[in-house]
Amino acid sequence: MDTATPALGEVETMVSVLEGRHGAWAADVADFFATFHSLKGDAARSWAWAGVAEVARRRAEARESEH
């Protein structure tokens, strides 16, 4: 198993930490890390961070639709 591919629970935890530290910027911070790892040639970590960004966006959209 590739250690750079987080389990769903890990992704949720990563999103929670990013939201706690960066608020509305959580998805953008995750995108930054995805791009950083992509530019460094680490496709697996880039893909993992892109998944975190997607979950962060979904959570933000869900919160906005509640209001």
C-alpha positions in Angstrom: 0.0 0.0 0.0 1.3 3.5 -0.9 1.8 5.4 2.3 1.1 8.7 0.5 -2.5 7.7 -0.1 -4.5 8.7 3.0 -7.5 6.7 4.1 -10.9 8.5 4.2 -10.6 9.1 7.9 -7.2 10.6 7.5 -8.5 12.9 4.8 -11.4 14.0 7.0 -8.8 14.7 9.8 -6.6 16.7 7.5 -9.5 18.8 6.3 -10.6 19.4 9.9 -7.1 20.6 10.8 -6.8 22.8 7.8 -10.3 24.3 8.5 -9.3 24.9 12.1 -6.1 26.7 11.2 -7.0 28.4 7.9 -10.8 28.7 7.9 -12.2 29.5 4.5 -8.7 29.1 3.0 -8.5 25.4 3.8 -9.1 24.2 0.2 -6.6 26.7 -1.1 -3.9 25.6 1.4 -4.5 22.0 0.3 -4.2 23.1 -3.4 -0.9 24.7 -2.5 0.5 21.5 -1.1 -0.9 19.5 -4.1 0.9 21.9 -6.5 4.1 21.9 -4.4 4.3 18.1 -4.5 3.4 18.0 -8.2 6.3 20.4 -9.0 8.6 18.3 -6.9 7.6 15.2 -8.9 5.7 13.4 -6.1 2.5 12.5 -7.9 1.1 10.4 -5.0 1.3 13.1 -2.4 0.0 15.7 -5.0 -3.0 13.4 -5.6 -3.6 13.0 -1.9 -3.6 16.8 -1.2 -5.9 17.3 -4.2 -8.3 14.9 -2.6 -8.1 16.9 0.7 -8.8 20.1 -1.2 -11.9 18.5 -2.9 -13.3 17.4 0.5 -12.6 20.8 2.0 -14.6 22.4 -1.0 -17.5 20.0 -0.5 -17.7 20.8 3.2 -17.6 24.6 2.5 -20.3 24.2 -0.2 -22.5 22.2 2.2 -22.1 24.8 4.9 -23.1 27.6 2.5 -26.1 25.7 1.3 -27.4 25.4 4.8 -27.6 29.2 5.1 
